[in-house]
Amino acid sequence: MQIKELLSDKKLKLTTARKELLEIFSTAHKPLSYEELKSELSMDKATFYRNISRFEDESIINCFESNDKKRYYEIQKKPHSHFICNLCNNIECMKTTNNTYMDGYIIKDVIYKGICKICNT
């Protein structure tokens, strides 16, 4: 993903904070919360959330709330589901696509909850 082109396509200015956030999310292998990122960030909390909000508005970032009441963020890629463990709160991106269909609805997110492989052993 070319960050400069992505922001240009969305008519967003390339700032240090935006570049930093998109670089982190583009290399992440799972959704991340602010708490997981804050030690890596060179911006304050307000700047983080202001940019995340703008990225959500522009459909660059996808977010959801987990069992631990934290919001998790990831680059919006092809639609996929997430699995959240009820015991350890681990979040996994599911490799399968979202095949859920409900007449008259547009389904954008499916989250499965249960016990992960690690906690189940």
N, CA, C and O atoms as a GROMACS GRO file, in nm:
protein
  484
    1MET      N    1   0.084  -0.118   0.000
    1MET     CA    2   0.000   0.000   0.000
    1MET      C    3   0.089   0.125   0.000
    1MET      O    4   0.182   0.135   0.080
    2GLN      N    5   0.061   0.216  -0.088
    2GLN     CA    6   0.133   0.342  -0.094
    2GLN      C    7   0.056   0.445  -0.011
    2GLN      O    8  -0.053   0.489  -0.050
    3ILE      N    9   0.112   0.483   0.101
    3ILE     CA   10   0.043   0.572   0.195
    3ILE      C   11   0.014   0.708   0.132
    3ILE      O   12  -0.096   0.762   0.146
    4LYS      N   13   0.112   0.762   0.064
    4LYS     CA   14   0.094   0.894   0.002
    4LYS      C   15  -0.022   0.891  -0.098
    4LYS      O   16  -0.105   0.982  -0.100
    5GLU      N   17  -0.027   0.787  -0.181
    5GLU     CA   18  -0.134   0.775  -0.281
    5GLU      C   19  -0.269   0.752  -0.216
    5GLU      O   20  -0.370   0.808  -0.260
    6LEU      N   21  -0.272   0.670  -0.111
    6LEU     CA   22  -0.397   0.643  -0.041
    6LEU      C   23  -0.457   0.772   0.015
    6LEU      O   24  -0.575   0.799  -0.004
    7LEU      N   25  -0.374   0.850   0.083
    7LEU     CA   26  -0.423   0.976   0.140
    7LEU      C   27  -0.461   1.075   0.030
    7LEU      O   28  -0.559   1.148   0.044
    8SER      N   29  -0.384   1.079  -0.076
    8SER     CA   30  -0.415   1.168  -0.187
    8SER      C   31  -0.549   1.133  -0.250
    8SER      O   32  -0.629   1.221  -0.282
    9ASP      N   33  -0.575   1.001  -0.269
    9ASP     CA   34  -0.702   0.956  -0.325
    9ASP      C   35  -0.820   0.999  -0.238
    9ASP      O   36  -0.929   1.026  -0.289
   10LYS      N   37  -0.799   1.004  -0.109
   10LYS     CA   38  -0.904   1.043  -0.014
   10LYS      C   39  -0.905   1.193   0.013
   10LYS      O   40  -0.983   1.243   0.094
   11LYS      N   41  -0.816   1.264  -0.057
   11LYS     CA   42  -0.802   1.410  -0.041
   11LYS      C   43  -0.767   1.449   0.102
   11LYS      O   44  -0.818   1.548   0.156
   12LEU      N   45  -0.679   1.368   0.163
   12LEU     CA   46  -0.629   1.396   0.297
   12LEU      C   47  -0.482   1.438   0.288
   12LEU      O   48  -0.406   1.385   0.208
   13LYS      N   49  -0.446   1.534   0.371
   13LYS     CA   50  -0.309   1.581   0.376
   13LYS      C   51  -0.219   1.475   0.440
   13LYS      O   52  -0.257   1.411   0.537
   14LEU      N   53  -0.102   1.458   0.385
   14LEU     CA   54  -0.003   1.366   0.442
   14LEU      C   55   0.065   1.437   0.558
   14LEU      O   56   0.142   1.531   0.538
   15THR      N   57   0.038   1.390   0.679
   15THR     CA   58   0.103   1.445   0.798
   15THR      C   59   0.190   1.336   0.860
   15THR      O   60   0.176   1.219   0.826
   16THR      N   61   0.277   1.375   0.948
   16THR     CA   62   0.364   1.280   1.017
   16THR      C   63   0.282   1.179   1.094
   16THR      O   64   0.310   1.059   1.091
   17ALA      N   65   0.179   1.226   1.164
   17ALA     CA   66   0.095   1.136   1.245
   17ALA      C   67   0.020   1.036   1.156
   17ALA      O   68   0.016   0.918   1.188
   18ARG      N   69  -0.037   1.083   1.048
   18ARG     CA   70  -0.112   0.994   0.958
   18ARG      C   71  -0.020   0.890   0.895
   18ARG      O   72  -0.055   0.772   0.885
   19LYS      N   73   0.097   0.934   0.853
   19LYS     CA   74   0.193   0.840   0.794
   19LYS      C   75   0.234   0.735   0.896
   19LYS      O   76   0.239   0.616   0.865
   20GLU      N   77   0.263   0.779   1.018
   20GLU     CA   78   0.304   0.687   1.124
   20GLU      C   79   0.195   0.583   1.152
   20GLU      O   80   0.223   0.464   1.161
   21LEU      N   81   0.072   0.629   1.166
   21LEU     CA   82  -0.039   0.536   1.194
   21LEU      C   83  -0.058   0.435   1.081
   21LEU      O   84  -0.072   0.316   1.106
   22LEU      N   85  -0.060   0.483   0.959
   22LEU     CA   86  -0.082   0.392   0.846
   22LEU      C   87   0.034   0.294   0.828
   22LEU      O   88   0.011   0.180   0.786
   23GLU      N   89   0.155   0.335   0.857
   23GLU     CA   90   0.268   0.242   0.851
   23GLU      C   91   0.252   0.132   0.954
   23GLU      O   92   0.277   0.015   0.925
   24ILE      N   93   0.211   0.168   1.075
   24ILE     CA   94   0.192   0.068   1.181
   24ILE      C   95   0.081  -0.030   1.142
   24ILE      O   96   0.099  -0.151   1.151
   25PHE      N   97  -0.034   0.023   1.101
   25PHE     CA   98  -0.146  -0.064   1.068
   25PHE      C   99  -0.122  -0.148   0.944
   25PHE      O  100  -0.172  -0.260   0.934
   26SER      N  101  -0.046  -0.096   0.849
   26SER     CA  102  -0.022  -0.173   0.726
   26SER      C  103   0.069  -0.293   0.750
   26SER      O  104   0.069  -0.387   0.670
   27THR      N  105   0.149  -0.291   0.857
   27THR     CA  106   0.236  -0.405   0.886
   27THR      C  107   0.182  -0.496   0.996
   27THR      O  108   0.239  -0.601   1.024
   28ALA      N  109   0.072  -0.455   1.058
   28ALA     CA  110   0.014  -0.536   1.167
   28ALA      C  111  -0.053  -0.661   1.111
   28ALA      O  112  -0.109  -0.660   1.002
   29HIS      N  113  -0.047  -0.768   1.189
   29HIS     CA  114  -0.106  -0.894   1.147
   29HIS      C  115  -0.240  -0.921   1.216
   29HIS      O  116  -0.303  -1.024   1.193
   30LYS      N  117  -0.282  -0.826   1.300
   30LYS     CA  118  -0.410  -0.838   1.368
   30LYS      C  119  -0.456  -0.699   1.408
   30LYS      O  120  -0.375  -0.605   1.410
   31PRO      N  121  -0.583  -0.683   1.440
   31PRO     CA  122  -0.631  -0.553   1.486
   31PRO      C  123  -0.560  -0.511   1.615
   31PRO      O  124  -0.527  -0.595   1.699
   32LEU      N  125  -0.537  -0.381   1.630
   32LEU     CA  126  -0.464  -0.328   1.744
   32LEU      C  127  -0.546  -0.221   1.816
   32LEU      O  128  -0.622  -0.147   1.754
   33SER      N  129  -0.531  -0.215   1.948
   33SER     CA  130  -0.598  -0.112   2.028
   33SER      C  131  -0.500   0.002   2.054
   33SER      O  132  -0.380  -0.012   2.035
   34TYR      N  133  -0.553   0.114   2.098
   34TYR     CA  134  -0.467   0.227   2.134
   34TYR      C  135  -0.368   0.185   2.242
   34TYR      O  136  -0.251   0.222   2.237
   35GLU      N  137  -0.416   0.109   2.340
   35GLU     CA  138  -0.331   0.066   2.451
   35GLU      C  139  -0.211  -0.016   2.402
   35GLU      O  140  -0.102  -0.006   2.458
   36GLU      N  141  -0.231  -0.096   2.299
   36GLU     CA  142  -0.121  -0.175   2.243
   36GLU      C  143  -0.022  -0.088   2.165
   36GLU      O  144   0.095  -0.124   2.153
   37LEU      N  145  -0.069   0.024   2.114
   37LEU     CA  146   0.013   0.109   2.027
   37LEU      C  147   0.080   0.225   2.097
   37LEU      O  148   0.183   0.274   2.049
   38LYS      N  149   0.026   0.270   2.209
   38LYS     CA  150   0.068   0.400   2.265
   38LYS      C  151   0.218   0.412   2.291
   38LYS      O  152   0.274   0.521   2.279
   39SER      N  153   0.284   0.302   2.327
   39SER     CA  154   0.429   0.310   2.352
   39SER      C  155   0.508   0.328   2.222
   39SER      O  156   0.623   0.374   2.226
   40GLU      N  157   0.450   0.294   2.108
   40GLU     CA  158   0.516   0.309   1.979
   40GLU      C  159   0.489   0.443   1.912
   40GLU      O  160   0.557   0.479   1.816
   41LEU      N  161   0.390   0.516   1.961
   41LEU     CA  162   0.345   0.637   1.895
   41LEU      C  163   0.422   0.761   1.940
   41LEU      O  164   0.460   0.774   2.056
   42SER      N  165   0.443   0.851   1.846
   42SER     CA  166   0.506   0.979   1.878
   42SER      C  167   0.403   1.091   1.879
   42SER      O  168   0.437   1.207   1.854
   43MET      N  169   0.278   1.057   1.908
   43MET     CA  170   0.170   1.156   1.912
   43MET      C  171   0.091   1.136   2.040
   43MET      O  172   0.099   1.031   2.104
   44ASP      N  173   0.015   1.237   2.077
   44ASP     CA  174  -0.067   1.224   2.197
   44ASP      C  175  -0.197   1.151   2.164
   44ASP      O  176  -0.228   1.125   2.047
   45LYS      N  177  -0.272   1.118   2.267
   45LYS     CA  178  -0.395   1.041   2.254
   45LYS      C  179  -0.499   1.113   2.167
   45LYS      O  180  -0.566   1.050   2.085
   46ALA      N  181  -0.511   1.244   2.184
   46ALA     CA  182  -0.608   1.322   2.107
   46ALA      C  183  -0.577   1.317   1.957
   46ALA      O  184  -0.668   1.304   1.874
   47THR      N  185  -0.450   1.328   1.922
   47THR     CA  186  -0.408   1.322   1.782
   47THR      C  187  -0.437   1.184   1.724
   47THR      O  188  -0.482   1.172   1.610
   48PHE      N  189  -0.410   1.082   1.803
   48PHE     CA  190  -0.439   0.944   1.759
   48PHE      C  191  -0.587   0.931   1.725
   48PHE      O  192  -0.621   0.889   1.614
   49TYR      N  193  -0.674   0.965   1.817
   49TYR     CA  194  -0.817   0.946   1.797
   49TYR      C  195  -0.874   1.038   1.690
   49TYR      O  196  -0.967   0.999   1.619
   50ARG      N  197  -0.823   1.157   1.676
   50ARG     CA  198  -0.868   1.249   1.572
   50ARG      C  199  -0.838   1.190   1.434
   50ARG      O  200  -0.922   1.194   1.344
   51ASN      N  201  -0.717   1.135   1.418
   51ASN     CA  202  -0.680   1.075   1.289
   51ASN      C  203  -0.754   0.945   1.264
   51ASN      O  204  -0.796   0.918   1.152
   52ILE      N  205  -0.771   0.864   1.367
   52ILE     CA  206  -0.845   0.738   1.352
   52ILE      C  207  -0.989   0.767   1.309
   52ILE      O  208  -1.043   0.700   1.222
   53SER      N  209  -1.050   0.867   1.371
   53SER     CA  210  -1.186   0.904   1.336
   53SER      C  211  -1.196   0.946   1.189
   53SER      O  212  -1.290   0.909   1.119
   54ARG      N  213  -1.099   1.022   1.144
   54ARG     CA  214  -1.098   1.065   1.003
   54ARG      C  215  -1.077   0.945   0.911
   54ARG      O  216  -1.139   0.937   0.805
   55PHE      N  217  -0.989   0.854   0.950
   55PHE     CA  218  -0.965   0.732   0.870
   55PHE      C  219  -1.090   0.646   0.862
   55PHE      O  220  -1.119   0.587   0.758
   56GLU      N  221  -1.165   0.638   0.972
   56GLU     CA  222  -1.291   0.563   0.970
   56GLU      C  223  -1.391   0.629   0.875
   56GLU      O  224  -1.457   0.561   0.796
   57ASP      N  225  -1.402   0.762   0.882
   57ASP     CA  226  -1.494   0.835   0.794
   57ASP      C  227  -1.462   0.812   0.648
   57ASP      O  228  -1.552   0.807   0.564
   58GLU      N  229  -1.334   0.797   0.617
   58GLU     CA  230  -1.289   0.778   0.479
   58GLU      C  231  -1.275   0.631   0.440
   58GLU      O  232  -1.225   0.599   0.332
   59SER      N  233  -1.319   0.540   0.528
   59SER     CA  234  -1.313   0.394   0.503
   59SER      C  235  -1.172   0.343   0.479
   59SER      O  236  -1.150   0.255   0.397
   60ILE      N  237  -1.077   0.401   0.552
   60ILE     CA  238  -0.938   0.354   0.546
   60ILE      C  239  -0.914   0.254   0.659
   60ILE      O  240  -0.845   0.153   0.640
   61ILE      N  241  -0.972   0.282   0.774
   61ILE     CA  242  -0.957   0.199   0.893
   61ILE      C  243  -1.093   0.141   0.931
   61ILE      O  244  -1.196   0.208   0.924
   62ASN      N  245  -1.090   0.015   0.971
   62ASN     CA  246  -1.208  -0.053   1.023
   62ASN      C  247  -1.188  -0.070   1.174
   62ASN      O  248  -1.075  -0.093   1.218
   63CYS      N  249  -1.294  -0.059   1.253
   63CYS     CA  250  -1.278  -0.078   1.396
   63CYS      C  251  -1.397  -0.154   1.454
   63CYS      O  252  -1.506  -0.158   1.396
   64PHE      N  253  -1.374  -0.214   1.570
   64PHE     CA  254  -1.479  -0.284   1.643
   64PHE      C  255  -1.441  -0.289   1.789
   64PHE      O  256  -1.325  -0.269   1.825
   65GLU      N  257  -1.540  -0.316   1.874
   65GLU     CA  258  -1.516  -0.325   2.018
   65GLU      C  259  -1.509  -0.472   2.057
   65GLU      O  260  -1.587  -0.554   2.009
   66SER      N  261  -1.415  -0.503   2.145
   66SER     CA  262  -1.395  -0.641   2.190
   66SER      C  263  -1.458  -0.663   2.327
   66SER      O  264  -1.518  -0.572   2.385
   67ASN      N  265  -1.443  -0.784   2.378
   67ASN     CA  266  -1.495  -0.821   2.510
   67ASN      C  267  -1.439  -0.733   2.621
   67ASN      O  268  -1.506  -0.707   2.721
   68ASP      N  269  -1.316  -0.686   2.603
   68ASP     CA  270  -1.249  -0.606   2.705
   68ASP      C  271  -1.287  -0.458   2.700
   68ASP      O  272  -1.226  -0.375   2.767
   69LYS      N  273  -1.388  -0.425   2.619
   69LYS     CA  274  -1.443  -0.289   2.604
   69LYS      C  275  -1.344  -0.192   2.539
   69LYS      O  276  -1.362  -0.071   2.548
   70LYS      N  277  -1.241  -0.245   2.475
   70LYS     CA  278  -1.146  -0.163   2.401
   70LYS      C  279  -1.185  -0.167   2.254
   70LYS      O  280  -1.241  -0.265   2.206
   71ARG      N  281  -1.153  -0.058   2.183
   71ARG     CA  282  -1.175  -0.055   2.039
   71ARG      C  283  -1.046  -0.101   1.970
   71ARG      O  284  -0.936  -0.063   2.010
   72TYR      N  285  -1.063  -0.182   1.868
   72TYR     CA  286  -0.951  -0.235   1.792
   72TYR      C  287  -0.962  -0.185   1.648
   72TYR      O  288  -1.071  -0.174   1.593
   73TYR      N  289  -0.846  -0.157   1.589
   73TYR     CA  290  -0.840  -0.094   1.457
   73TYR      C  291  -0.752  -0.176   1.364
   73TYR      O  292  -0.656  -0.240   1.406
   74GLU      N  293  -0.787  -0.170   1.235
   74GLU     CA  294  -0.706  -0.234   1.132
   74GLU      C  295  -0.732  -0.165   1.000
   74GLU      O  296  -0.836  -0.102   0.980
   75ILE      N  297  -0.638  -0.178   0.909
   75ILE     CA  298  -0.656  -0.126   0.774
   75ILE      C  299  -0.773  -0.200   0.712
   75ILE      O  300  -0.783  -0.323   0.723
   76GLN      N  301  -0.860  -0.128   0.647
   76GLN     CA  302  -0.976  -0.191   0.584
   76GLN      C  303  -0.930  -0.259   0.456
   76GLN      O  304  -0.893  -0.194   0.359
   77LYS      N  305  -0.934  -0.390   0.459
   77LYS     CA  306  -0.893  -0.471   0.344
   77LYS      C  307  -1.017  -0.543   0.294
   77LYS      O  308  -1.129  -0.496   0.314
   78LYS      N  309  -0.998  -0.655   0.230
   78LYS     CA  310  -1.114  -0.731   0.186
   78LYS      C  311  -1.193  -0.777   0.309
   78LYS      O  312  -1.135  -0.804   0.413
   79PRO      N  313  -1.324  -0.786   0.296
   79PRO     CA  314  -1.406  -0.824   0.413
   79PRO      C  315  -1.365  -0.959   0.471
   79PRO      O  316  -1.340  -1.055   0.398
   80HIS      N  317  -1.357  -0.964   0.602
   80HIS     CA  318  -1.327  -1.088   0.671
   80HIS      C  319  -1.386  -1.081   0.811
   80HIS      O  320  -1.422  -0.973   0.860
   81SER      N  321  -1.396  -1.195   0.875
   81SER     CA  322  -1.452  -1.204   1.010
   81SER      C  323  -1.340  -1.205   1.112
   81SER      O  324  -1.223  -1.222   1.079
   82HIS      N  325  -1.379  -1.187   1.238
   82HIS     CA  326  -1.284  -1.193   1.349
   82HIS      C  327  -1.335  -1.293   1.452
   82HIS      O  328  -1.456  -1.312   1.468
   83PHE      N  329  -1.241  -1.355   1.522
   83PHE     CA  330  -1.275  -1.443   1.634
   83PHE      C  331  -1.217  -1.381   1.760
   83PHE      O  332  -1.099  -1.346   1.764
   84ILE      N  333  -1.300  -1.367   1.865
   84ILE     CA  334  -1.255  -1.312   1.993
   84ILE      C  335  -1.274  -1.419   2.099
   84ILE      O  336  -1.384  -1.470   2.119
   85CYS      N  337  -1.165  -1.452   2.167
   85CYS     CA  338  -1.170  -1.553   2.273
   85CYS      C  339  -1.235  -1.494   2.398
   85CYS      O  340  -1.196  -1.386   2.444
   86ASN      N  341  -1.332  -1.563   2.452
   86ASN     CA  342  -1.402  -1.519   2.574
   86ASN      C  343  -1.315  -1.531   2.699
   86ASN      O  344  -1.346  -1.469   2.801
   87LEU      N  345  -1.208  -1.608   2.693
   87LEU     CA  346  -1.122  -1.627   2.810
   87LEU      C  347  -1.002  -1.534   2.810
   87LEU      O  348  -0.977  -1.465   2.909
   88CYS      N  349  -0.926  -1.532   2.701
   88CYS     CA  350  -0.803  -1.452   2.699
   88CYS      C  351  -0.817  -1.322   2.620
   88CYS      O  352  -0.723  -1.241   2.617
   89ASN      N  353  -0.930  -1.300   2.557
   89ASN     CA  354  -0.959  -1.181   2.475
   89ASN      C  355  -0.871  -1.168   2.351
   89ASN      O  356  -0.867  -1.061   2.290
   90ASN      N  357  -0.801  -1.274   2.314
   90ASN     CA  358  -0.720  -1.271   2.192
   90ASN      C  359  -0.812  -1.252   2.071
   90ASN      O  360  -0.922  -1.307   2.065
   91ILE      N  361  -0.766  -1.174   1.975
   91ILE     CA  362  -0.842  -1.148   1.853
   91ILE      C  363  -0.766  -1.206   1.735
   91ILE      O  364  -0.646  -1.183   1.720
   92GLU      N  365  -0.836  -1.282   1.652
   92GLU     CA  366  -0.776  -1.340   1.533
   92GLU      C  367  -0.857  -1.300   1.412
   92GLU      O  368  -0.980  -1.296   1.417
   93CYS      N  369  -0.789  -1.268   1.303
   93CYS     CA  370  -0.857  -1.247   1.176
   93CYS      C  371  -0.884  -1.383   1.115
   93CYS      O  372  -0.793  -1.466   1.103
   94MET      N  373  -1.006  -1.407   1.076
   94MET     CA  374  -1.044  -1.535   1.016
   94MET      C  375  -1.007  -1.531   0.868
   94MET      O  376  -1.026  -1.430   0.801
   95LYS      N  377  -0.957  -1.640   0.819
   95LYS     CA  378  -0.915  -1.647   0.680
   95LYS      C  379  -1.033  -1.659   0.584
   95LYS      O  380  -1.021  -1.629   0.465
   96THR      N  381  -1.146  -1.703   0.635
   96THR     CA  382  -1.263  -1.720   0.549
   96THR      C  383  -1.330  -1.586   0.525
   96THR      O  384  -1.320  -1.494   0.606
   97THR      N  385  -1.398  -1.575   0.412
   97THR     CA  386  -1.471  -1.453   0.382
   97THR      C  387  -1.606  -1.456   0.450
   97THR      O  388  -1.655  -1.561   0.492
   98ASN      N  389  -1.666  -1.341   0.461
   98ASN     CA  390  -1.796  -1.327   0.524
   98ASN      C  391  -1.904  -1.366   0.424
   98ASN      O  392  -1.930  -1.293   0.328
   99ASN      N  393  -1.968  -1.480   0.445
   99ASN     CA  394  -2.073  -1.527   0.355
   99ASN      C  395  -2.212  -1.508   0.414
   99ASN      O  396  -2.308  -1.566   0.363
  100THR      N  397  -2.224  -1.430   0.518
  100THR     CA  398  -2.352  -1.407   0.582
  100THR      C  399  -2.438  -1.318   0.493
  100THR      O  400  -2.392  -1.216   0.442
  101TYR      N  401  -2.563  -1.358   0.476
  101TYR     CA  402  -2.655  -1.280   0.395
  101TYR      C  403  -2.788  -1.268   0.470
  101TYR      O  404  -2.840  -1.367   0.521
  102MET      N  405  -2.840  -1.148   0.474
  102MET     CA  406  -2.972  -1.124   0.532
  102MET      C  407  -3.046  -1.033   0.435
  102MET      O  408  -2.999  -0.924   0.404
  103ASP      N  409  -3.161  -1.077   0.388
  103ASP     CA  410  -3.238  -1.004   0.289
  103ASP      C  411  -3.265  -0.860   0.335
  103ASP      O  412  -3.323  -0.839   0.441
  104GLY      N  413  -3.223  -0.764   0.255
  104GLY     CA  414  -3.246  -0.624   0.285
  104GLY      C  415  -3.138  -0.558   0.370
  104GLY      O  416  -3.146  -0.438   0.396
  105TYR      N  417  -3.039  -0.634   0.413
  105TYR     CA  418  -2.932  -0.581   0.498
  105TYR      C  419  -2.800  -0.583   0.424
  105TYR      O  420  -2.780  -0.663   0.332
  106ILE      N  421  -2.710  -0.495   0.463
  106ILE     CA  422  -2.572  -0.498   0.416
  106ILE      C  423  -2.486  -0.535   0.535
  106ILE      O  424  -2.476  -0.459   0.631
  107ILE      N  425  -2.424  -0.652   0.530
  107ILE     CA  426  -2.340  -0.703   0.638
  107ILE      C  427  -2.196  -0.662   0.610
  107ILE      O  428  -2.140  -0.697   0.507
  108LYS      N  429  -2.137  -0.587   0.702
  108LYS     CA  430  -1.999  -0.541   0.685
  108LYS      C  431  -1.903  -0.610   0.779
  108LYS      O  432  -1.784  -0.620   0.750
  109ASP      N  433  -1.952  -0.659   0.891
  109ASP     CA  434  -1.866  -0.717   0.994
  109ASP      C  435  -1.933  -0.838   1.057
  109ASP      O  436  -2.052  -0.835   1.087
  110VAL      N  437  -1.856  -0.943   1.078
  110VAL     CA  438  -1.904  -1.058   1.154
  110VAL      C  439  -1.796  -1.091   1.256
  110VAL      O  440  -1.679  -1.108   1.222
  111ILE      N  441  -1.838  -1.100   1.382
  111ILE     CA  442  -1.745  -1.132   1.489
  111ILE      C  443  -1.793  -1.259   1.558
  111ILE      O  444  -1.906  -1.266   1.606
  112TYR      N  445  -1.705  -1.358   1.562
  112TYR     CA  446  -1.733  -1.483   1.632
  112TYR      C  447  -1.671  -1.475   1.770
  112TYR      O  448  -1.560  -1.424   1.786
  113LYS      N  449  -1.741  -1.526   1.868
  113LYS     CA  450  -1.688  -1.529   2.005
  113LYS      C  451  -1.697  -1.671   2.055
  113LYS      O  452  -1.792  -1.744   2.026
  114GLY      N  453  -1.596  -1.710   2.133
  114GLY     CA  454  -1.592  -1.845   2.187
  114GLY      C  455  -1.461  -1.867   2.260
  114GLY      O  456  -1.404  -1.774   2.318
  115ILE      N  457  -1.412  -1.990   2.257
  115ILE     CA  458  -1.287  -2.027   2.324
  115ILE      C  459  -1.184  -2.057   2.216
  115ILE      O  460  -1.209  -2.141   2.128
  116CYS      N  461  -1.069  -1.990   2.220
  116CYS     CA  462  -0.966  -2.010   2.118
  116CYS      C  463  -0.897  -2.146   2.136
  116CYS      O  464  -0.916  -2.214   2.237
  117LYS      N  465  -0.816  -2.183   2.036
  117LYS     CA  466  -0.745  -2.310   2.038
  117LYS      C  467  -0.652  -2.323   2.160
  117LYS      O  468  -0.642  -2.430   2.219
  118ILE      N  469  -0.586  -2.215   2.196
  118ILE     CA  470  -0.491  -2.218   2.308
  118ILE      C  471  -0.563  -2.241   2.439
  118ILE      O  472  -0.522  -2.325   2.519
  119CYS      N  473  -0.671  -2.165   2.464
  119CYS     CA  474  -0.746  -2.179   2.590
  119CYS      C  475  -0.825  -2.309   2.595
  119CYS      O  476  -0.861  -2.354   2.703
  120ASN      N  477  -0.852  -2.369   2.481
  120ASN     CA  478  -0.932  -2.490   2.473
  120ASN      C  479  -0.850  -2.616   2.501
  120ASN      O  480  -0.907  -2.725   2.513
  121THR      N  481  -0.718  -2.604   2.511
  121THR     CA  482  -0.636  -2.724   2.532
  121THR      C  483  -0.615  -2.751   2.678
  121THR      O  484  -0.548  -2.848   2.714
   0.00000   0.00000   0.00000
